[in-house]
Amino acid sequence: MVIKVFLATSSGSTAIKKKQQDVVAFLEALKVDYTQLDIACNMENRMWMRQNVPEEKKPANGIPLPPQIFNEESYCGDYDTFFNAKEDNSVYAFLGLPPPPGSKEAEQADKVHIVENGTRAEDSNAEGIFDDSTEVPVEERNGDAHGEEQQAADEEEEEGEGCEEEVAEGETDDDEGTEGETAGDEALAEEEEEIVEDAHKTHAEEGEEHEEEAE
């Protein structure tokens, strides 16, 4: 897009010359590409400018005075409109150009966007970026984890009680087995004592018989 500035290089009006110089100097300071079109020496430029300035923007006599500013074929405004845009830091909007990043006009555009939409453009989810600005309370966020931990602890406690019961039952069986073995040992001891006593009795009887025979 090329900005076109229609001006009169040989104008006898000091006011018009000053306005033209003000527009050109400001565009050069902004490093905006523009083209100067002289209407004083070029009839075609003069006719084109007069035909493309909107009727409501023309003075009472119907002949617009320079400088007149266009963006290609789109009308931007005259000097008064340009001056108001410069005072409002909205020259790029006046020219129909996007403001460069970091400029005052770009910062103002961001503020307007925030007021209208309640959020910055880079913070929006238009590109599918997840917005986690609303934090979930820690209790709710960790509720499932705490529930699983509690369940695992209950299961471990139940398993521990089962093991203790099994150990207790095993000890009871061992005690019963030990008592059985002890009773068996006592019975064997009694049998051995009876055998020994019988043997003693037998030997005593045999000794008595021998003594009787010897007599």
C-alpha positions as CSV (number, residue, x, y, z in Angstrom):
1,M,0.0,0.0,0.0
2,V,1.3,3.4,-1.0
3,I,0.3,6.6,0.7
4,K,-0.4,9.4,-1.8
5,V,0.0,13.0,-0.8
6,F,-1.4,15.5,-3.2
7,L,0.2,18.9,-2.8
8,A,1.0,22.1,-4.8
9,T,4.7,22.7,-5.2
10,S,4.2,26.3,-6.5
11,S,1.4,27.4,-4.2
12,G,1.4,31.1,-3.3
13,S,-0.3,30.4,0.1
14,T,2.1,30.3,3.0
15,A,-0.5,28.4,5.1
16,I,-0.8,25.7,2.5
17,K,2.9,25.3,2.1
18,K,3.3,25.0,5.9
19,K,0.6,22.3,6.1
20,Q,2.2,20.4,3.2
21,Q,5.6,20.5,4.9
22,D,4.1,19.4,8.2
23,V,2.5,16.3,6.6
24,V,5.6,15.3,4.6
25,A,8.0,15.8,7.5
26,F,5.8,13.7,9.8
27,L,5.5,10.8,7.3
28,E,9.3,10.9,6.9
29,A,9.8,10.8,10.6
30,L,7.6,7.7,10.8
31,K,9.4,6.2,7.9
32,V,6.2,5.7,6.0
33,D,6.5,5.1,2.3
34,Y,4.6,7.8,0.4
35,T,4.4,9.5,-3.0
36,Q,4.1,13.2,-3.6
37,L,1.7,14.1,-6.4
38,D,1.9,17.7,-7.6
39,I,-1.5,19.2,-8.7
40,A,0.0,22.6,-9.7
41,C,2.0,21.3,-12.7
42,N,0.0,18.1,-13.4
43,M,-3.7,18.5,-14.5
44,E,-4.3,14.8,-14.3
45,N,-3.3,14.7,-10.7
46,R,-5.5,17.7,-9.9
47,M,-8.5,16.2,-11.6
48,W,-8.0,12.8,-9.9
49,M,-7.7,14.4,-6.5
50,R,-10.9,16.5,-7.0
51,Q,-12.9,13.6,-8.2
52,N,-11.9,11.2,-5.4
53,V,-12.3,13.5,-2.4
54,P,-15.8,12.6,-1.0
55,E,-18.4,15.2,-1.5
56,E,-19.0,15.6,2.3
57,K,-15.3,16.4,2.7
58,K,-15.2,19.2,0.0
59,P,-15.4,22.8,1.0
60,A,-18.4,24.9,0.1
61,N,-17.0,25.9,-3.3
62,G,-16.5,22.2,-4.2
63,I,-12.7,22.6,-4.7
64,P,-10.6,20.7,-2.1
65,L,-7.2,22.3,-1.3
66,P,-3.9,20.5,-0.7
67,P,-2.6,18.7,1.1
68,Q,-5.0,15.7,0.5
69,I,-4.0,12.2,1.6
70,F,-4.9,8.9,0.1
71,N,-4.0,5.2,0.7
72,E,-3.9,4.0,-2.9
73,E,-7.5,4.9,-4.0
74,S,-8.9,5.1,-0.5
75,Y,-9.4,8.6,0.9
76,C,-7.7,9.3,4.3
77,G,-8.4,13.0,4.9
78,D,-7.2,16.5,4.6
79,Y,-4.7,18.4,6.8
80,D,-7.1,19.1,9.6
81,T,-8.0,15.4,9.9
82,F,-4.3,14.4,9.8
83,F,-3.5,16.9,12.5
84,N,-6.2,15.5,14.8
85,A,-4.9,12.0,14.2
86,K,-1.4,13.1,15.1
87,E,-2.6,14.7,18.3
88,D,-4.4,11.5,19.2
89,N,-1.5,9.2,18.4
90,S,-3.6,7.5,15.7
91,V,-1.8,8.5,12.5
92,Y,-1.4,4.8,11.4
93,A,-5.2,4.3,11.8
94,F,-5.7,7.5,9.9
95,L,-3.5,6.2,7.1
96,G,-5.1,2.7,7.1
97,L,-1.7,1.1,8.2
98,P,-1.0,-1.3,11.0
99,P,1.0,0.4,13.8
100,P,4.5,-1.1,14.3
101,P,5.0,-3.0,17.5
102,G,6.2,-0.9,20.5
103,S,4.7,2.3,19.1
104,K,2.3,4.4,21.2
105,E,-0.5,3.7,18.8
106,A,0.1,-0.1,19.1
107,E,0.0,0.2,23.0
108,Q,-3.2,2.2,22.7
109,A,-4.7,-0.5,20.4
110,D,-3.8,-3.1,23.0
111,K,-5.6,-1.1,25.7
112,V,-8.7,-0.7,23.6
113,H,-8.6,-4.5,22.9
114,I,-8.4,-5.2,26.7
115,V,-11.3,-2.8,27.4
116,E,-13.5,-4.4,24.7
117,N,-12.7,-8.0,25.3
118,G,-11.4,-8.1,28.8
119,T,-8.2,-9.9,27.9
120,R,-5.0,-9.4,25.9
121,A,-4.8,-10.9,22.4
122,E,-1.8,-13.0,23.4
123,D,-3.7,-14.3,26.5
124,S,-6.7,-15.4,24.5
125,N,-7.4,-19.0,23.6
126,A,-7.9,-18.4,19.9
127,E,-5.0,-20.6,19.1
128,G,-6.1,-23.4,21.5
129,I,-3.9,-22.4,24.4
130,F,-5.2,-23.7,27.7
131,D,-6.0,-21.1,30.2
132,D,-5.5,-22.3,33.7
133,S,-5.9,-19.0,35.4
134,T,-8.7,-20.4,37.5
135,E,-6.9,-22.6,40.0
136,V,-8.6,-25.6,41.6
137,P,-8.3,-25.7,45.4
138,V,-5.6,-27.9,46.6
139,E,-8.1,-30.0,48.6
140,E,-10.2,-30.7,45.5
141,R,-7.2,-31.2,43.2
142,N,-5.7,-33.7,45.6
143,G,-8.9,-35.3,46.8
144,D,-8.6,-38.3,44.5
145,A,-5.0,-38.9,45.5
146,H,-5.8,-38.8,49.2
147,G,-8.7,-41.2,48.7
148,E,-6.4,-43.7,46.9
149,E,-3.8,-43.4,49.6
150,Q,-6.3,-44.0,52.3
151,Q,-7.7,-47.0,50.4
152,A,-4.3,-48.5,50.0
153,A,-3.5,-47.9,53.7
154,D,-6.8,-49.7,54.7
155,E,-5.9,-52.6,52.5
156,E,-2.4,-52.9,54.0
157,E,-3.9,-52.8,57.5
158,E,-6.4,-55.6,56.6
159,E,-3.6,-57.7,55.1
160,G,-1.5,-57.1,58.3
161,E,-4.4,-58.3,60.5
162,G,-4.8,-61.4,58.3
163,C,-1.1,-62.2,58.7
164,E,-1.3,-61.8,62.5
165,E,-4.3,-64.2,62.6
166,E,-2.4,-66.8,60.6
167,V,0.7,-66.5,62.8
168,A,-1.5,-66.8,65.9
169,E,-3.2,-70.0,64.4
170,G,0.2,-71.4,63.6
171,E,1.5,-70.8,67.1
172,T,-1.6,-72.6,68.5
173,D,-1.0,-75.6,66.3
174,D,2.6,-75.7,67.3
175,D,1.6,-75.6,71.0
176,E,-0.9,-78.4,70.5
177,G,1.8,-80.5,68.7
178,T,4.2,-79.8,71.4
179,E,1.7,-80.9,74.1
180,G,1.0,-84.1,72.0
181,E,4.7,-84.9,71.8
182,T,5.1,-84.3,75.5
183,A,2.2,-86.6,76.4
184,G,3.7,-89.3,74.1
185,D,7.1,-89.0,75.7
186,E,5.5,-89.4,79.2
187,A,3.7,-92.5,78.0
188,L,6.9,-94.1,76.7
189,A,8.7,-93.3,79.9
190,E,6.0,-95.0,81.9
191,E,6.1,-98.0,79.7
192,E,9.9,-98.2,80.0
193,E,9.6,-98.0,83.8
194,E,7.1,-100.8,83.8
195,I,9.4,-102.9,81.7
196,V,12.4,-102.3,84.0
197,E,10.2,-103.2,87.0
198,D,9.1,-106.4,85.4
199,A,12.7,-107.2,84.6
200,H,13.7,-106.6,88.2
201,K,10.9,-108.8,89.4
202,T,11.9,-111.6,87.0
203,H,15.5,-111.4,88.1
204,A,14.4,-111.5,91.8
205,E,12.2,-114.6,91.2
206,E,15.0,-116.4,89.3
207,G,17.4,-115.6,92.2
208,E,15.0,-117.1,94.7
209,E,14.6,-120.2,92.7
210,H,18.3,-120.7,92.4
211,E,18.7,-120.3,96.2
212,E,16.0,-122.9,96.8
213,E,17.7,-125.3,94.4
214,A,21.0,-124.8,96.1
215,E,19.5,-125.7,99.5
